[in-house]
Amino acid sequence: MPKTVARSLISTDFPLYSVACFGGQHFIVAGGGGAAKTGIPNAIEAFEISNLSRFRCESESLNRTLTDDLVQDSNEAIMNGSVSHWKIKSRSVYYATGMNNKCTVFEVFKEPNKTAQCKGSVEVCEASDGYQTAVGWLHDDSLIVCADSSGHLSAWKFPEMTLKFRVQLHKTEIESLALSPIGSTAVTCGRDGSMKEVNLEKGELENDLFWTAEETLLKSYRCRACCYAVVNHDRSKVKLYSVHIPKVLKNKQKSPLFLVKWDNRLLPERKAVMQSTGTPSCLASSIDGNFLGVGSLEGSVSIYISFSLRCVKRVENAHSSFVTGLVFAPVTFFEASGERCWSDGLECLQISTRFCSVFR
């Protein structure tokens, strides 16, 4: 396996918890110090990837927004987020975020020095001590779907920000949420070890999902993260992927970690033992659907082929702290001759609480 080194792309003065790409060679990072009076800001910052070649990658800050200035009576950091489709006329995206118990939508622009605008905010969790754990958009951007710490899934009509439904799926916190890019299906993973398929049109539980037939593994493992990926560039076909870890993590006990590919009926199609000693923290697919990226609590990042689930690249110590987010950037670059050489979206951006790094 070839040795790969992650290059530091940006360094911010606030911890990073969410990363998303938009409008070509642009990406958003968000996070902050939360309610603590430490002087660490809560912010959204948009960047443009520039000077990209086979051996070089840089970024330039386009705009920065302090979220405390936009959201009334809120001094919380953004802990999760998801972007809508690119809006060509306004040259912007809508960025749905989780700020403690609130789902807040910002409009983030591509123009330099143009700060984000708050488009609406709703309380997601009915429990007083609850908080949003994940968020996503329906494929046509008509719904924002939110998962929370009490095991509920709620859907909000956009741009009205009115509740369409709220349904309890899990007994405990929902750790991961994946929305199909071609239909009205969502999959959730709970800390209780269960996986659920939800019909977003009806607002109803569709099926319980089981990643293995071995009862011992079902009882002792839980899904840590899941995501959808297109099938070999064909956006009319998608598959679900998930990573599974032991419910109880013991330092001295090296239990296997599993990466699972699901078929179009949401039945497990292929299962592989992950070739990594790190505990997965996040999962993402490449633009073409051919690769999967897995970040870990130990700061490493691994790349797998989605068809065979074979690990083809691993970056140990990509970060000095756990990887809080990972995304594949849809970027292109030009050689000195002016020839466009690369446009397959394999530039992998990862964030931790300290910085954002990149490798190909």
Salt bridges, closest charged atoms under 4 A:
ASP13 OD1 - ARG64 NH2 3.06
GLU45 OE1 - ARG64 NH1 3.40
GLU48 OE2 - HIS26 NE2 3.81
GLU58 OE2 - ARG56 NH2 2.85
GLU107 OE1 - LYS119 NZ 3.71
GLU111 OE2 - ARG91 NE 2.89
GLU126 OE2 - ARG166 NH1 3.23
ASP141 OD2 - HIS85 ND1 3.19
ASP141 OD2 - LYS87 NZ 3.19
GLU175 OE2 - ARG191 NH1 2.92
GLU175 OE1 - ARG222 NH1 2.09
GLU175 OE2 - ARG224 NH1 3.77
ASP192 OD1 - HIS170 ND1 3.50
GLU201 OE1 - LYS164 NZ 3.97
ASP208 OD1 - LYS196 NZ 2.42
GLU214 OE2 - LYS271 NZ 3.84
GLU215 OE2 - LYS219 NZ 3.19
ASP263 OD2 - ARG265 NH2 3.07
GLU269 OE1 - LYS239 NZ 2.94
GLU269 OE2 - LYS261 NZ 3.51
ASP288 OD2 - HIS233 NE2 3.89
GLU316 OE2 - ARG314 NE 3.93
GLU335 OE2 - ARG54 NE 3.00
GLU347 OE2 - ARG7 NH2 3.48
GLU347 OE1 - ARG360 NH2 2.87
